[in-house]
């Protein structure tokens, strides 16, 4: 994060805890408080007040701007649900880093969340897990048909599960990457607004 006033971010996730640093350019000797949020649920508040020599040598205030979370595993899903960890400046909506996304406790990188948040029903009943049918290659992306299946059945069926798993693996071959603004980097994907999204 570098918003002009604040600088820092999450550096590592070790399977249990996250650490990083953050400081205020306008008040470089102040220790900032951070709220750690998992799946939109506040978990703990930590202080970015630990000293690190590398921060001091880089002229980041007093160098006392590092933070370390406690053990977060008890707050993570025990199955294959998608978990989202975010860190905000306390009592604000200012995130110090892009969200960390986990599946079974392991960090994953996602460019698109639509298969976990969206079903698009076309006039012929075909259902796509995206806001735009046009972003799929011809004949690809159909995960069911609402004339023959309930939305609940489609949402939990093997077809959409395969799409989700391929996205987790970084495989977007059913998509038209050239025109999808989320896959070609034009737009940044937004994480699901509710936690514990069932895979």
Residue frames as qw, qx, qy, qz and C-alpha x, y, z in Angstrom:
[[0.000, 0.889, 0.458, 0.000, 0.00, 0.00, 0.00],
 [0.345, -0.160, -0.007, 0.925, 1.14, 3.52, -0.76],
 [0.092, 0.789, 0.603, 0.067, -1.81, 5.89, -0.54],
 [0.185, 0.739, -0.016, 0.648, 0.31, 9.00, -0.24],
 [0.418, -0.713, 0.268, -0.495, -0.23, 9.22, 3.51],
 [0.792, -0.370, 0.464, -0.143, 0.37, 5.56, 4.47],
 [0.522, 0.540, -0.645, -0.144, 2.86, 2.98, 3.29],
 [0.353, -0.330, 0.839, -0.249, 3.30, -0.71, 4.03],
 [0.755, 0.126, -0.399, -0.505, 1.47, -4.00, 3.58],
 [0.917, -0.233, 0.300, -0.125, 1.22, -7.71, 4.34],
 [0.135, 0.680, -0.694, -0.195, 4.50, -9.50, 3.66],
 [0.268, 0.180, -0.944, -0.076, 4.03, -13.16, 4.54],
 [0.819, -0.223, 0.071, -0.524, 1.40, -15.74, 5.46],
 [0.062, 0.445, -0.889, 0.088, 2.95, -18.79, 7.13],
 [0.474, -0.187, -0.836, -0.205, -0.19, -20.90, 7.36],
 [0.409, -0.537, -0.656, 0.337, -1.05, -19.57, 10.83],
 [0.205, -0.771, -0.195, 0.571, -0.09, -15.90, 11.04],
 [0.499, 0.732, 0.183, 0.426, 0.46, -12.90, 8.83],
 [0.456, -0.612, -0.059, 0.644, 3.06, -10.22, 9.28],
 [0.427, 0.656, 0.276, 0.557, 3.97, -6.98, 7.64],
 [0.333, -0.330, -0.226, 0.854, 4.42, -3.30, 8.39],
 [0.116, 0.780, 0.449, 0.419, 2.67, 0.02, 7.98],
 [0.352, -0.420, -0.269, 0.792, 3.42, 3.60, 8.92],
 [0.187, 0.913, 0.359, -0.061, 2.07, 7.10, 8.43],
 [0.564, 0.355, 0.063, 0.743, 4.22, 9.47, 6.40],
 [0.113, -0.766, -0.075, -0.629, 2.57, 12.42, 8.09],
 [0.574, -0.678, 0.316, -0.334, 3.27, 11.02, 11.57],
 [0.699, 0.394, -0.596, 0.018, 6.23, 8.64, 11.05],
 [0.120, 0.306, -0.804, 0.495, 6.86, 7.93, 14.75],
 [0.657, -0.108, 0.297, -0.684, 3.29, 6.92, 15.54],
 [0.112, -0.038, 0.991, 0.057, 2.46, 3.21, 15.92],
 [0.537, 0.001, -0.292, -0.791, -0.71, 2.45, 13.97],
 [0.532, 0.014, 0.766, -0.360, -3.42, 0.00, 15.04],
 [0.340, 0.181, -0.712, -0.587, -4.71, -2.54, 12.55],
 [0.748, 0.035, 0.415, -0.517, -7.89, -4.61, 12.38],
 [0.020, 0.206, -0.926, -0.314, -7.52, -8.14, 11.03],
 [0.688, 0.216, 0.197, -0.664, -10.68, -9.34, 9.33],
 [0.112, -0.099, 0.953, 0.263, -11.46, -12.86, 8.08],
 [0.037, -0.428, -0.840, -0.333, -14.49, -13.34, 5.84],
 [0.166, -0.614, -0.204, -0.744, -15.73, -9.89, 6.85],
 [0.699, -0.653, -0.290, -0.030, -15.58, -10.81, 10.56],
 [0.017, 0.817, -0.440, 0.372, -13.22, -8.74, 12.76],
 [0.877, -0.083, -0.442, 0.167, -10.82, -11.17, 14.45],
 [0.643, -0.509, -0.195, 0.538, -8.28, -9.07, 16.31],
 [0.158, 0.974, -0.068, 0.148, -6.65, -5.69, 16.56],
 [0.826, -0.154, -0.031, 0.541, -2.85, -5.53, 16.51],
 [0.090, -0.949, 0.097, 0.287, -0.38, -2.71, 16.85],
 [0.772, 0.510, -0.056, 0.375, 2.26, -2.07, 14.20],
 [0.256, -0.925, 0.229, -0.161, 4.89, -1.18, 16.79],
 [0.895, -0.266, 0.227, 0.277, 7.62, -3.84, 16.54],
 [0.042, -0.829, 0.404, 0.384, 11.10, -2.67, 15.61],
 [0.892, 0.262, 0.274, 0.244, 12.78, -3.85, 12.42],
 [0.446, -0.506, 0.303, 0.673, 16.25, -2.79, 11.41],
 [0.366, 0.254, 0.627, 0.639, 15.41, -2.87, 7.71],
 [0.015, 0.856, 0.486, 0.175, 12.57, -0.40, 8.22],
 [0.363, -0.836, -0.003, 0.411, 14.81, 1.94, 10.21],
 [0.463, -0.275, 0.484, 0.689, 17.54, 1.79, 7.57],
 [0.237, 0.463, 0.650, 0.554, 14.93, 2.53, 4.90],
 [0.005, -0.051, 0.142, -0.989, 13.98, 5.70, 6.82],
 [0.438, -0.493, -0.620, -0.425, 10.54, 4.43, 7.77],
 [0.492, -0.775, -0.014, -0.397, 10.16, 6.56, 10.88],
 [0.430, -0.658, 0.573, -0.229, 11.61, 4.96, 14.01],
 [0.335, 0.275, -0.892, -0.132, 11.57, 1.50, 12.42],
 [0.192, 0.107, 0.859, -0.462, 8.91, 0.45, 14.96],
 [0.543, 0.268, -0.082, -0.791, 6.17, -0.25, 12.45],
 [0.349, 0.115, -0.896, -0.251, 6.05, -4.04, 12.03],
 [0.691, -0.173, 0.300, -0.635, 3.13, -6.22, 13.10],
 [0.222, 0.113, -0.964, -0.091, 2.47, -9.92, 13.58],
 [0.696, -0.282, -0.187, -0.634, -0.93, -11.54, 14.00],
 [0.543, -0.295, 0.721, -0.314, -1.78, -14.26, 16.48],
 [0.193, 0.012, 0.954, 0.228, -2.70, -17.78, 15.36],
 [0.469, 0.221, -0.079, -0.851, -5.53, -17.32, 12.85],
 [0.222, 0.057, -0.923, -0.308, -6.13, -20.96, 11.93],
 [0.086, 0.336, 0.855, -0.385, -9.05, -21.38, 14.35],
 [0.331, 0.575, 0.213, -0.717, -10.93, -18.75, 12.35],
 [0.255, 0.374, -0.648, -0.613, -10.39, -20.42, 8.96],
 [0.859, 0.091, -0.109, -0.491, -12.65, -22.93, 7.24],
 [0.555, -0.359, 0.749, -0.023, -11.98, -26.58, 8.01],
 [0.754, 0.370, 0.538, 0.080, -13.14, -27.70, 4.55],
 [0.523, 0.174, 0.418, 0.722, -12.47, -26.38, 1.05],
 [0.070, 0.925, 0.365, -0.072, -14.30, -23.06, 1.53],
 [0.462, 0.538, -0.013, 0.705, -12.66, -19.90, 0.31],
 [0.449, -0.723, -0.304, 0.429, -11.33, -17.67, 3.11],
 [0.333, 0.747, 0.058, 0.573, -10.50, -13.98, 2.69],
 [0.563, -0.534, -0.263, 0.573, -8.08, -12.24, 5.08],
 [0.245, 0.782, 0.120, 0.560, -7.94, -8.45, 5.06],
 [0.509, -0.385, -0.333, 0.694, -6.05, -5.93, 7.19],
 [0.065, 0.836, 0.295, 0.458, -7.40, -2.41, 7.69],
 [0.130, 0.296, -0.387, 0.864, -6.25, 0.64, 9.59],
 [0.107, -0.350, -0.837, 0.408, -8.30, 0.34, 12.78],
 [0.163, 0.656, 0.536, -0.505, -11.85, 1.63, 12.62],
 [0.270, 0.592, -0.280, -0.706, -11.50, 2.61, 8.95],
 [0.879, 0.360, 0.300, -0.089, -12.11, 0.98, 5.57],
 [0.283, 0.824, -0.478, -0.109, -8.52, 1.72, 4.48],
 [0.993, -0.034, 0.067, 0.097, -6.95, -1.62, 3.55],
 [0.269, -0.785, 0.481, 0.282, -3.17, -1.85, 3.89],
 [0.179, -0.281, 0.873, 0.355, -2.92, -4.64, 1.33],
 [0.617, 0.050, -0.522, -0.587, -4.87, -6.55, -1.28],
 [0.835, -0.300, 0.243, -0.393, -6.83, -9.36, 0.40],
 [0.018, -0.372, 0.927, 0.046, -5.11, -12.70, 1.04],
 [0.828, 0.044, -0.147, -0.539, -7.20, -15.59, -0.33],
 [0.182, -0.363, 0.902, -0.147, -6.91, -19.05, 1.17],
 [0.857, -0.020, -0.286, -0.428, -8.26, -22.48, 0.44],
 [0.931, -0.234, -0.251, 0.124, -7.66, -25.14, 3.10],
 [0.568, -0.747, 0.082, 0.335, -5.21, -22.70, 4.72],
 [0.608, -0.063, 0.396, 0.685, -3.05, -22.30, 1.60],
 [0.128, 0.654, -0.018, -0.746, -2.76, -18.99, -0.20],
 [0.535, 0.404, 0.647, 0.363, -4.19, -18.86, -3.70],
 [0.017, -0.327, 0.175, 0.928, -4.27, -16.12, -6.31],
 [0.353, 0.579, 0.735, 0.021, -7.56, -15.34, -8.00],
 [0.094, -0.022, 0.290, 0.952, -8.22, -12.91, -10.84],
 [0.454, -0.229, -0.403, -0.761, -11.96, -13.58, -10.94],
 [0.185, -0.002, 0.810, -0.556, -14.56, -14.37, -8.26],
 [0.560, 0.055, -0.196, -0.803, -17.70, -14.56, -10.38],
 [0.601, -0.049, -0.773, -0.196, -18.07, -18.38, -10.15],
 [0.316, -0.216, -0.761, 0.524, -18.43, -17.88, -6.37],
 [0.064, 0.340, 0.350, -0.870, -20.79, -14.89, -6.53],
 [0.401, 0.411, -0.140, -0.807, -22.76, -14.80, -9.78],
 [0.423, 0.251, 0.849, 0.193, -25.17, -16.79, -11.93],
 [0.251, 0.372, -0.221, -0.866, -26.33, -15.20, -15.19],
 [0.504, 0.330, 0.795, -0.080, -29.53, -16.75, -16.61],
 [0.050, 0.166, -0.504, -0.846, -30.09, -16.21, -20.34],
 [0.619, 0.153, 0.009, -0.770, -33.46, -16.22, -22.14],
 [0.729, 0.169, -0.605, -0.272, -32.92, -19.82, -23.32],
 [0.862, -0.479, -0.049, -0.157, -32.33, -20.93, -19.71],
 [0.789, 0.229, -0.318, 0.474, -28.59, -21.41, -20.01],
 [0.490, -0.871, -0.003, 0.038, -26.70, -20.32, -16.90],
 [0.629, 0.499, -0.284, 0.524, -23.22, -18.79, -16.84],
 [0.625, -0.610, -0.280, 0.399, -21.09, -18.05, -13.73],
 [0.395, -0.040, 0.129, 0.909, -20.25, -14.52, -14.88],
 [0.189, 0.637, 0.299, -0.685, -21.81, -11.11, -15.41],
 [0.438, 0.624, -0.296, -0.576, -21.19, -11.36, -19.17],
 [0.905, 0.176, 0.388, -0.011, -21.80, -14.40, -21.37],
 [0.595, 0.790, -0.133, 0.065, -19.65, -12.72, -24.03],
 [0.142, -0.792, 0.586, -0.092, -16.54, -13.15, -21.90],
 [0.741, -0.154, 0.654, 0.008, -16.63, -16.91, -22.48],
 [0.003, 0.275, -0.767, -0.579, -15.38, -18.62, -25.61],
 [0.651, 0.068, -0.336, -0.678, -18.09, -19.88, -27.97],
 [0.815, -0.095, -0.535, -0.200, -19.86, -22.87, -26.43],
 [0.512, 0.031, -0.657, 0.552, -18.00, -22.57, -23.13],
 [0.044, -0.201, 0.388, -0.898, -19.06, -21.47, -19.69],
 [0.671, -0.309, -0.276, -0.616, -22.53, -23.02, -19.50],
 [0.006, -0.250, 0.860, -0.445, -22.91, -24.59, -16.05],
 [0.193, 0.330, 0.885, -0.268, -26.58, -25.61, -16.30],
 [0.156, -0.312, -0.507, -0.788, -29.99, -24.74, -17.60],
 [0.225, -0.009, 0.513, -0.828, -32.60, -23.13, -15.37],
 [0.688, 0.034, -0.265, -0.675, -35.46, -24.73, -17.35],
 [0.828, 0.010, -0.555, -0.082, -34.32, -28.17, -16.21],
 [0.607, -0.115, -0.563, 0.549, -32.53, -27.50, -12.91],
 [0.327, -0.909, -0.255, 0.052, -33.08, -25.35, -9.87],
 [0.177, 0.872, -0.315, 0.329, -30.64, -22.53, -9.15],
 [0.623, -0.605, 0.468, -0.162, -29.59, -24.45, -6.02],
 [0.936, 0.079, 0.314, 0.139, -28.77, -27.52, -8.12],
 [0.611, 0.713, -0.051, 0.340, -26.76, -25.49, -10.62],
 [0.144, -0.884, 0.336, -0.291, -24.90, -23.61, -7.87],
 [0.598, -0.518, 0.599, -0.125, -23.70, -26.89, -6.32],
 [0.940, 0.316, 0.108, -0.074, -23.33, -29.05, -9.44],
 [0.793, -0.210, 0.314, 0.478, -20.11, -30.56, -10.75],
 [0.529, 0.639, 0.250, 0.499, -19.97, -28.23, -13.78],
 [0.069, -0.936, 0.072, -0.337, -19.60, -25.05, -11.74],
 [0.749, -0.597, 0.244, 0.151, -17.29, -26.87, -9.32],
 [0.801, 0.163, 0.274, 0.508, -14.97, -27.63, -12.25],
 [0.267, 0.821, 0.089, 0.496, -14.98, -23.96, -13.27],
 [0.442, -0.872, 0.148, -0.152, -14.12, -22.89, -9.71],
 [0.844, -0.348, 0.288, 0.289, -11.33, -25.46, -9.43],
 [0.688, 0.429, 0.215, 0.545, -9.83, -24.42, -12.78],
 [0.031, 0.910, -0.010, 0.413, -9.84, -20.75, -11.68],
 [0.659, -0.719, 0.218, 0.027, -8.11, -21.69, -8.40],
 [0.829, -0.085, 0.342, 0.434, -5.42, -23.44, -10.48],
 [0.085, -0.629, 0.263, 0.726, -5.03, -20.29, -12.60],
 [0.242, 0.125, 0.819, 0.505, -6.62, -21.93, -15.64],
 [0.343, 0.547, 0.274, -0.713, -8.99, -19.58, -17.49],
 [0.172, -0.098, 0.776, 0.599, -9.05, -21.44, -20.82],
 [0.169, 0.592, 0.784, 0.087, -12.85, -21.26, -21.11],
 [0.015, -0.856, -0.252, 0.452, -12.68, -17.46, -20.97],
 [0.533, 0.699, 0.139, 0.457, -11.90, -14.84, -23.56],
 [0.579, -0.489, -0.142, 0.636, -8.96, -13.32, -21.72],
 [0.349, 0.206, 0.276, 0.872, -8.50, -10.77, -24.50],
 [0.183, -0.550, -0.302, -0.757, -11.80, -9.00, -23.73],
 [0.618, -0.635, -0.460, 0.052, -12.43, -9.85, -20.06],
 [0.067, 0.831, -0.223, 0.505, -11.30, -6.76, -18.11],
 [0.705, -0.630, 0.276, -0.172, -10.68, -8.82, -14.96],
 [0.933, -0.054, 0.245, 0.257, -8.42, -11.37, -16.62],
 [0.638, 0.539, 0.056, 0.546, -6.51, -8.95, -18.83],
 [0.510, -0.214, -0.304, 0.776, -5.76, -6.64, -15.90],
 [0.004, -0.512, -0.244, -0.823, -7.98, -3.71, -16.86],
 [0.566, -0.606, -0.005, -0.559, -10.09, -4.13, -13.68],
 [0.070, 0.302, -0.859, 0.408, -9.15, -5.57, -10.30],
 [0.534, -0.337, -0.739, -0.233, -11.39, -8.35, -9.05],
 [0.399, -0.493, 0.315, -0.706, -13.42, -7.66, -5.91],
 [0.107, 0.056, -0.969, 0.217, -13.57, -10.45, -3.32],
 [0.370, -0.515, -0.722, -0.278, -16.92, -11.92, -2.31],
 [0.236, -0.572, 0.170, -0.767, -18.77, -9.74, 0.18],
 [0.815, -0.428, 0.154, -0.358, -19.72, -12.72, 2.34],
 [0.079, -0.582, 0.808, -0.049, -17.25, -15.14, 3.83],
 [0.477, -0.077, 0.863, -0.148, -17.04, -18.90, 3.69],
 [0.638, 0.416, -0.215, -0.611, -18.24, -19.12, 0.09],
 [0.821, -0.071, 0.561, -0.078, -18.93, -22.78, -0.60],
 [0.157, 0.516, -0.691, -0.482, -16.80, -24.36, -3.30]]
